[in-house]
C-alpha cells in the first residue's frame, strides 16, 4: 500500500494505491471471500499533539477487485483510489487504512 500527496497553492491532493498477489484457486470469481473490504484515505492537519482529520473518504470498490481473478484463477491486481482534496491545509499528512472482513464460515458439526 502506498499514498501520494501533493500541494498546489493552499490545496492538498492525495490518493492511495494498493497492489496484491494472491494464490490461484477455483472458482475463478468468488464473491464470498470477504464480507467487506475498503480503503480509508485521510488527510490530517499536522500539528503538535494529535493530528486532526480534516477529510476522509472510504473506497469500497476494492472488495470486488480482490475477489476477482484472471481466467487462470490467479488473484493479483492493483487498485488506485480517486483523488481527494482539502483547501487551506497547513502541514498536511495523509493516512491509509485497509479494512478487510473475511467471510465467516461455519464448521460442520462433529
Rosetta silent file (secondary structure, phi, psi, omega in degrees, C-alpha in Angstrom):
SEQUENCE: XXXXXXXXXXXXXXXXXXXXXXXXXXXXXXXXXXXXXXXXXXXXXXXXXXXXXXXXXXXXXXXXXXXXXXXXXXXXXXXXXXXXXXXXXXXXXXXXXXXXXXXXXXXXXX
SCORE:     score description
SCORE:     0.000 S_00000001
   1 L     0.000  142.380  177.169    0.000    0.000    0.000 S_00000001
   2 E  -146.589  155.674  175.883    1.221    3.472   -0.739 S_00000001
   3 E  -125.914  156.484  177.391   -0.092    7.005   -0.573 S_00000001
   4 E  -137.861  135.751  177.239    0.799   10.096   -2.509 S_00000001
   5 E  -134.487  144.820  178.080    0.084   13.702   -1.572 S_00000001
   6 E  -143.187  153.948 -179.995    0.806   16.936   -3.387 S_00000001
   7 E  -119.315  139.385  172.209    0.106   20.569   -2.717 S_00000001
   8 E  -132.699  108.583 -173.869   -0.903   23.251   -5.175 S_00000001
   9 L    65.008 -125.089  179.323   -1.228   26.623   -3.501 S_00000001
  10 L  -103.044   14.865  178.538   -3.255   26.018   -0.348 S_00000001
  11 E  -107.753  133.966  177.947   -4.952   22.852   -1.642 S_00000001
  12 E  -108.024  135.376  178.347   -3.670   19.385   -0.783 S_00000001
  13 E  -118.001  142.736  178.966   -4.432   16.401   -3.014 S_00000001
  14 E  -146.794  147.956  170.768   -3.987   12.758   -2.005 S_00000001
  15 E  -145.680  166.676  179.900   -4.608    9.306   -3.407 S_00000001
  16 E  -130.818  154.984  177.343   -3.728    5.768   -2.418 S_00000001
  17 E  -139.211  136.811  177.320   -2.729    2.655   -4.301 S_00000001
  18 E  -128.907  140.687  177.231   -2.711   -0.957   -3.178 S_00000001
  19 E  -126.195  147.549  179.240   -1.286   -3.974   -5.012 S_00000001
  20 E  -144.154  157.412  178.676   -1.711   -7.650   -4.176 S_00000001
  21 E  -138.117   95.439 -175.525   -0.552  -11.031   -5.357 S_00000001
  22 E   -99.176  170.683 -178.852   -2.860  -13.769   -4.138 S_00000001
  23 L   -74.323  158.057  175.954   -2.904  -17.530   -4.631 S_00000001
  24 L   -89.163  127.746  173.927   -4.594  -19.247   -7.553 S_00000001
  25 L  -159.457  160.985 -179.452   -7.695  -21.256   -6.653 S_00000001
  26 L   -97.429  155.388    2.142  -11.137  -22.009   -8.014 S_00000001
  27 L   -74.049  163.847 -174.369  -13.801  -20.770   -8.547 S_00000001
  28 L   -58.868  -51.854  176.749  -12.495  -18.109  -10.870 S_00000001
  29 L  -116.581  115.385 -176.081  -14.597  -15.293   -9.388 S_00000001
  30 L  -118.703  104.301 -177.734  -15.606  -15.884   -5.777 S_00000001
  31 L   -81.055    5.462 -177.586  -17.827  -13.182   -4.275 S_00000001
  32 L  -110.608   17.581  178.177  -17.826  -14.924   -0.907 S_00000001
  33 L   -73.113  -44.882 -177.419  -14.195  -14.374    0.121 S_00000001
  34 E  -118.457  147.135  167.120  -14.918  -11.159    2.025 S_00000001
  35 E   -82.829  -22.261  178.858  -17.920   -9.793    3.870 S_00000001
  36 E  -175.119  151.977  175.685  -16.409   -6.371    3.214 S_00000001
  37 E  -154.478  137.897  178.304  -13.233   -4.598    2.201 S_00000001
  38 E  -156.065  156.805  170.396  -12.417   -0.924    1.978 S_00000001
  39 E  -108.062  133.862  174.011   -9.628    1.603    1.877 S_00000001
  40 E  -113.682  117.968  179.691   -9.972    4.677    4.070 S_00000001
  41 E  -107.358  129.749 -178.540   -7.898    7.610    2.931 S_00000001
  42 E  -126.442  145.743  166.477   -7.488   10.557    5.285 S_00000001
  43 E  -112.127  125.477 -179.542   -5.842   13.945    5.090 S_00000001
  44 E  -114.719  154.454  173.938   -4.814   15.177    8.506 S_00000001
  45 E   -91.767  119.732 -177.939   -3.515   18.511    9.663 S_00000001
  46 L   -78.256  124.765  177.904   -0.074   18.010   11.100 S_00000001
  47 L  -155.663  173.659  178.767    0.374   19.811   14.410 S_00000001
  48 L   -66.250  137.530 -177.443    1.762   19.252   17.863 S_00000001
  49 L    88.571 -150.372 -179.339   -0.165   16.528   19.674 S_00000001
  50 L   -75.578  131.263  179.069   -2.859   14.504   17.912 S_00000001
  51 L   -81.377  119.001  179.582   -3.298   15.337   14.228 S_00000001
  52 L   -75.059  144.864  175.435   -6.981   16.040   13.483 S_00000001
  53 E   -78.176  126.884  178.344   -8.580   14.509   10.383 S_00000001
  54 E  -100.978  -23.254  173.858   -9.724   17.277    8.045 S_00000001
  55 E  -158.620  142.577  173.751  -11.165   14.993    5.364 S_00000001
  56 E  -145.591  153.177  178.542  -11.594   11.240    4.921 S_00000001
  57 E  -147.871  139.276  177.018  -13.213    9.033    2.350 S_00000001
  58 E   -98.251  140.328  178.654  -13.894    5.297    2.155 S_00000001
  59 E  -122.657  112.221 -174.522  -13.415    3.393   -1.094 S_00000001
  60 L  -100.940   -4.844  179.958  -15.269    0.065   -1.245 S_00000001
  61 L   -63.630  -15.169  179.741  -14.670   -0.871   -4.902 S_00000001
  62 H   -59.804  -37.655 -175.978  -11.607   -2.723   -3.668 S_00000001
  63 H   -57.431  -48.373 -179.683  -13.673   -5.714   -2.495 S_00000001
  64 H   -59.843  -38.777 -178.794  -14.875   -6.665   -5.989 S_00000001
  65 H   -72.240  -34.445  177.227  -11.354   -6.465   -7.358 S_00000001
  66 H   -66.972  -34.604 -177.774   -9.885   -8.583   -4.555 S_00000001
  67 H   -84.531   -9.654 -179.671  -12.481  -11.290   -5.175 S_00000001
  68 L   -86.810  157.249  178.251  -11.965  -11.240   -8.945 S_00000001
  69 L  -146.396  169.432  178.220   -9.350  -13.329  -10.714 S_00000001
  70 L   -77.872  175.403 -179.993   -7.921  -13.936  -14.157 S_00000001
  71 L   -65.002  -17.870  177.218   -9.102  -16.746  -16.425 S_00000001
  72 L   -99.395   17.882  176.140   -6.306  -18.894  -14.982 S_00000001
  73 L    68.820   17.826  176.847   -7.573  -18.280  -11.400 S_00000001
  74 L   -83.249  135.591 -177.757   -4.690  -16.016  -10.417 S_00000001
  75 E  -112.975   83.546  174.467   -5.652  -13.377   -7.884 S_00000001
  76 E  -138.084  153.944 -178.695   -3.385  -10.424   -8.306 S_00000001
  77 E   178.997 -168.515 -176.233   -4.134   -6.858   -9.099 S_00000001
  78 E  -151.063  144.742  177.684   -3.944   -3.219   -8.275 S_00000001
  79 E  -137.940  132.484  177.198   -6.404   -0.570   -7.153 S_00000001
  80 E  -120.601  130.584  179.918   -5.946    3.201   -7.112 S_00000001
  81 L   -75.239  158.098  166.697   -8.396    5.450   -5.317 S_00000001
  82 L   -64.396  162.415 -179.260   -9.766    8.608   -6.833 S_00000001
  83 L   -81.239  136.840  172.374   -8.014   11.741   -5.600 S_00000001
  84 E  -109.735  158.596 -178.517   -9.340   13.591   -2.571 S_00000001
  85 E  -144.234  159.627  177.078   -8.522   17.201   -1.758 S_00000001
  86 E  -146.265  132.792 -179.888   -8.708   19.755    1.021 S_00000001
  87 E   -92.068  155.513  177.133   -8.284   23.533    0.806 S_00000001
  88 L    60.800   35.677  179.315   -6.431   25.754    3.207 S_00000001
  89 L   -86.314  140.020  173.869   -4.412   22.915    4.639 S_00000001
  90 L  -115.645  134.144  176.774   -1.267   23.633    6.608 S_00000001
  91 L    42.153   61.831 -176.552    1.415   21.000    7.020 S_00000001
  92 E   -76.956  158.186  169.589   -0.817   18.096    5.927 S_00000001
  93 E  -133.295  161.666  179.244   -0.181   14.426    6.399 S_00000001
  94 E  -125.965  152.609 -177.223   -2.014   11.500    4.842 S_00000001
  95 E  -136.197  139.805  177.354   -3.119    8.194    6.281 S_00000001
  96 E  -125.244  129.528  178.938   -4.249    4.994    4.587 S_00000001
  97 E  -124.154  130.957  176.561   -6.185    2.270    6.391 S_00000001
  98 E  -106.650  124.373  178.128   -7.077   -1.089    4.841 S_00000001
  99 E  -117.754  124.090  178.485  -10.064   -2.885    6.334 S_00000001
 100 E  -123.522  131.226  174.617  -10.867   -6.489    5.399 S_00000001
 101 E  -114.708  104.341 -179.211  -13.766   -8.516    6.769 S_00000001
 102 E   -70.675  142.397  178.782  -13.180  -12.190    5.973 S_00000001
 103 L   -66.761  130.996  179.110  -16.300  -14.227    5.339 S_00000001
 104 L   -87.842  127.791  178.370  -17.076  -16.347    8.361 S_00000001
 105 L  -114.140  145.892  179.100  -17.800  -19.939    7.550 S_00000001
 106 L   -89.042  136.165  176.087  -19.345  -22.448    9.869 S_00000001
 107 L   -81.245  145.989  178.933  -17.502  -25.631   10.527 S_00000001
 108 L   -63.453  147.107  179.068  -19.510  -28.833   10.191 S_00000001
 109 L   -65.102  143.654 -178.402  -20.799  -30.287   13.443 S_00000001
 110 L   -67.640    0.000    0.000  -18.641  -33.165   14.782 S_00000001
